[in-house]
Amino acid sequence: MALTTTAPTVQTRAGFREKLQDALPKIVLAPSFALIVVFVYGFILWTIFLSFTNSKDFPSTKLVGWTSYLKLWNWTFESSPPSNWYTSITNMAIYGVLYVGICMALGLLLAILLDQKIRAEGFLRTIYLYPMALSMIVTGVAWKWFLDPSLGLEQTLHRIGWTSFHFGWLKDPNFVIYTVVIAGVWQTSGFVMAMFLAGLRGIDSEMLKAAQIDGASGFRIYWRIVIPILRPVFLSAFIVLTHMAIKSYDLVVALTSGGPGGSAWLPSLFMNDYSFKRSQMDVGSASAVIMLMAITAIIVPYLYSELREKAR
């Protein structure tokens, strides 16, 4: 009778232990998941809601339809038009194309260089990756000192005798956005290099040797074999860089303070300024929603292509 009673008890305990082990990861991750749901997705929904209200200094629950979006794109004349929005999206196009394109090209070239098993590879890789360890604020301040005509490169060259040298992009409204591109590329290209280098090291060397035996040149090997294999890395790098370009804020503030005359504004600066400084939280929320839509338009096709590849 005792044996009959003990056996089910042991089985019950073993079953309880297995269920607890299965549920333990979910229990541990539950607080983090709840925080993400509330403070990420919850605030995204709250921002979307505010974009359809007449919120000014403080949030309002009075719905006014698409009025904020009409103000944002200057399709209504009920209030002063946010002219800096068009400057922001123009700068975003310039910065995004140059930043993403140069980072990917430079990162690929650096990765190919390091993949040649050159000497001091570890030292060079550390140098290329070091800027990524710095915050955007530090990068912006450092490049501001370097590019300021009265402090940095221009002043130094004048002191050593090259008085005809002039580089005033930081003070020129037509070129200040390109200084942001320079600082951003310097900050991120090493990270992209690491991504491409990991992809290159994962390619089967026997395939490349077979192509060399067949008489293919180095350029043709990379163009016909290596780069197509690196397609997932290109997509990942593109997504990361585009996301970083759209949400750029601290780099621009530290480097240019948005100036001169708002000529270096990006959508992130526009959103912050109109939401918290100009008492137009409805317009700022609408600009944030536009930024979210831009990021979504990039990420969704990427996820679709990745899932489609896995299905195949």
C-alpha positions in Angstrom: 0.0 0.0 0.0 2.9 2.3 0.8 4.5 1.7 -2.6 1.3 2.5 -4.4 1.1 5.8 -2.6 4.7 6.8 -3.1 5.0 6.3 -6.8 2.3 8.8 -7.9 3.8 11.3 -5.4 7.2 11.0 -7.1 5.7 11.3 -10.5 3.7 14.4 -9.5 6.9 16.1 -8.1 8.8 15.3 -11.3 6.0 16.6 -13.4 5.9 19.8 -11.3 9.6 20.2 -11.7 9.5 19.9 -15.4 6.7 22.4 -15.7 8.6 24.8 -13.4 11.7 24.5 -15.6 9.7 25.2 -18.7 8.0 28.2 -17.1 11.1 29.7 -15.4 12.4 31.5 -18.5 9.0 33.1 -19.1 8.8 34.1 -15.5 12.2 35.7 -15.6 11.5 37.6 -18.8 8.0 38.6 -17.9 9.0 41.9 -16.1 11.2 43.0 -19.0 8.5 42.1 -21.5 5.9 44.1 -19.5 8.2 47.1 -19.3 8.7 47.0 -23.1 5.0 46.7 -23.8 4.2 49.7 -21.6 7.2 52.0 -22.2 7.8 51.2 -25.9 4.6 50.1 -27.6 2.4 51.9 -25.1 4.1 55.2 -25.6 4.1 54.7 -29.4 0.3 54.4 -29.3 0.1 57.4 -27.0 2.2 59.5 -29.4 -0.1 58.4 -32.3 -3.1 59.4 -30.2 -1.5 62.9 -29.4 -0.9 63.5 -33.1 -4.7 63.6 -33.6 -5.4 66.0 -30.7 -4.9 69.7 -30.1 -2.1 69.2 -27.5 0.0 72.2 -26.8 2.1 72.6 -23.6 0.4 69.6 -22.1 -1.3 66.5 -23.6 -5.0 66.9 -24.5 -7.6 64.3 -25.2 -9.7 66.5 -27.6 -9.5 64.9 -31.0 -9.1 67.3 -34.0 -8.5 64.8 -36.8 -5.7 65.3 -39.3 -5.1 69.0 -38.3 -1.6 68.4 -36.9 -0.5 66.6 -40.1 -1.9 69.4 -42.2 0.1 71.9 -40.2 3.2 69.8 -40.4 3.1 69.7 -44.2 2.0 73.4 -44.4 -1.4 72.4 -46.0 -3.3 74.8 -43.7 -2.8 78.4 -42.8 -4.6 78.5 -39.5 -1.2 79.0 -37.7 2.4 79.8 -38.6 3.7 77.0 -40.8 6.6 74.9 -39.5 9.0 75.8 -42.3 11.8 73.9 -40.6 10.0 70.6 -41.4 10.9 70.8 -45.1 14.5 71.7 -44.1 14.5 68.7 -41.8 13.4 66.2 -44.4 15.7 67.6 -47.0 18.6 67.2 -44.6 17.4 63.8 -43.8 17.5 62.8 -47.4 21.0 64.2 -47.8 22.3 62.8 -44.6 20.7 59.4 -45.0 21.9 58.7 -48.5 25.5 59.8 -47.9 25.7 58.3 -44.4 24.4 54.9 -45.3 26.2 54.8 -48.7 29.6 55.9 -47.5 29.5 53.7 -44.3 28.6 50.6 -46.3 31.2 51.3 -49.1 34.0 52.2 -46.6 33.1 49.3 -44.2 33.2 46.8 -47.1 36.6 48.1 -48.3 38.1 48.0 -44.8 36.7 44.5 -44.3 38.3 43.3 -47.6 41.6 44.9 -46.6 41.6 43.2 -43.2 40.6 39.9 -44.8 43.9 39.7 -46.7 45.6 38.5 -43.5 47.7 41.6 -43.2 50.1 42.3 -40.4 48.8 44.0 -37.2 45.2 43.1 -38.2 44.1 43.0 -34.5 45.6 46.5 -33.9 43.9 48.0 -37.0 40.6 46.3 -36.2 40.8 47.9 -32.8 41.5 51.3 -34.2 38.6 51.1 -36.7 36.2 49.9 -34.0 37.3 52.4 -31.3 35.0 55.3 -32.5 31.9 53.0 -32.0 32.8 52.8 -28.3 32.3 56.6 -27.9 29.0 58.2 -27.4 27.5 60.4 -30.1 27.9 63.4 -27.8 31.6 62.8 -27.5 32.0 62.4 -31.2 30.0 65.5 -31.9 32.0 67.7 -29.5 35.3 66.3 -30.8 34.4 67.0 -34.4 33.1 70.4 -33.5 36.5 71.4 -32.1 38.3 69.9 -35.1 36.1 71.6 -37.7 35.6 74.9 -36.0 37.5 77.5 -38.1 38.7 79.3 -35.0 39.9 76.3 -33.1 40.6 73.2 -35.1 42.1 72.2 -38.5 41.9 75.6 -40.2 43.5 77.5 -37.3 46.3 74.8 -36.9 47.2 75.0 -40.6 47.2 78.8 -40.5 49.7 78.7 -37.6 52.1 76.5 -39.5 52.0 78.8 -42.6 49.2 77.6 -44.8 47.2 80.8 -44.5 45.2 80.2 -47.7 43.5 77.1 -46.4 39.8 77.6 -45.5 37.3 75.0 -44.3 34.2 76.7 -42.9 31.5 74.1 -43.5 30.5 74.1 -39.9 29.5 77.8 -40.2 28.0 77.6 -43.7 24.3 76.9 -43.9 24.7 75.2 -47.3 27.4 72.7 -46.1 26.8 72.2 -42.4 24.9 69.0 -42.9 27.9 67.5 -44.6 29.9 67.9 -41.4 27.3 65.7 -39.7 27.9 63.1 -42.4 31.6 63.2 -41.8 31.2 62.7 -38.1 28.6 60.0 -38.5 30.7 58.0 -41.0 33.7 58.2 -38.7 31.6 56.9 -35.8 29.9 54.0 -37.5 32.0 52.7 -40.4 34.1 50.5 -38.1 31.0 48.8 -36.9 29.9 48.1 -40.5 33.4 46.8 -41.2 33.1 44.3 -38.4 29.8 43.1 -39.8 31.3 42.6 -43.3 34.5 41.0 -41.9 32.4 38.4 -40.1 30.6 37.7 -43.3 33.8 37.4 -45.3 35.3 35.0 -42.7 32.2 32.8 -43.0 32.7 32.2 -46.8 34.0 28.8 -47.8 37.7 29.4 -48.9 37.5 26.3 -51.2 35.0 28.1 -53.4 37.3 31.1 -53.8 40.2 28.9 -54.5 38.2 27.1 -57.2 37.4 30.4 -58.8 41.1 31.4 -58.8 42.0 28.2 -60.4 39.5 28.8 -63.2 41.3 32.1 -63.9 38.9 34.6 -62.3 40.4 37.9 -61.3 40.2 39.2 -57.8 37.7 41.9 -58.8 35.5 39.3 -60.5 35.6 37.0 -57.6 34.4 39.7 -55.2 31.8 41.0 -57.7 30.4 37.7 -58.8 30.8 35.5 -55.7 31.6 37.3 -52.5 29.2 40.3 -52.7 26.2 38.1 -53.6 27.0 35.8 -50.7 27.1 38.9 -48.4 23.6 39.9 -49.3 22.2 39.3 -45.8 25.0 41.3 -44.3 24.2 44.2 -46.7 20.6 44.1 -45.7 21.4 44.0 -42.0 23.9 46.9 -42.3 21.4 48.9 -44.3 18.6 48.4 -41.7 20.9 49.4 -38.8 22.4 52.4 -40.5 19.0 53.7 -41.7 17.5 53.3 -38.3 20.5 55.2 -36.8 20.2 58.0 -39.4 16.5 58.5 -38.9 16.8 58.8 -35.1 20.0 60.9 -35.1 19.7 63.6 -32.5 22.6 63.9 -30.1 25.2 63.9 -32.8 23.6 66.9 -34.5 23.0 68.8 -31.3 26.6 68.3 -30.1 28.1 69.1 -33.4 26.0 72.0 -34.8 23.3 72.7 -32.2 21.0 72.5 -35.2 22.4 75.7 -36.7 23.4 78.0 -38.2 19.8 79.3 -38.4 18.3 75.8 -38.2 20.0 74.7 -41.4 21.2 71.4 -39.8 17.9 70.3 -38.5 16.8 66.7 -38.8 13.3 65.3 -38.0 14.4 64.3 -34.6 15.4 67.9 -33.7 12.1 69.1 -35.2 10.1 66.8 -33.1 12.0 67.7 -29.8 11.8 71.4 -30.5 8.1 71.6 -31.4 7.0 69.2 -28.6 8.9 70.7 -25.7 10.1 74.2 -26.7 7.4 75.7 -29.0 4.4 74.3 -27.2 3.1 72.5 -30.2 3.0 68.9 -28.9 0.5 67.9 -31.6 2.8 68.9 -34.4 5.8 67.3 -32.7 3.8 64.1 -32.2 2.8 64.1 -35.9 6.4 64.4 -36.9 7.3 61.5 -34.6 4.6 59.4 -36.3 6.1 60.2 -39.7 9.5 59.1 -38.5 8.0 55.8 -37.2 6.3 55.2 -40.6 9.7 55.8 -42.3 11.4 53.2 -40.1 8.5 50.8 -40.5 8.6 51.1 -44.3 12.2 50.0 -44.2 12.0 47.2 -41.6 8.9 45.5 -42.9 10.2 44.7 -46.4 13.5 43.5 -44.8 11.6 41.1 -42.4 9.4 39.9 -45.3 12.5 39.1 -47.4 14.2 37.3 -44.5 11.2 35.2 -43.7 10.7 34.4 -47.4 14.3 33.2 -47.6 13.9 31.0 -44.6 10.6 29.6 -46.0 12.5 28.7 -49.2 
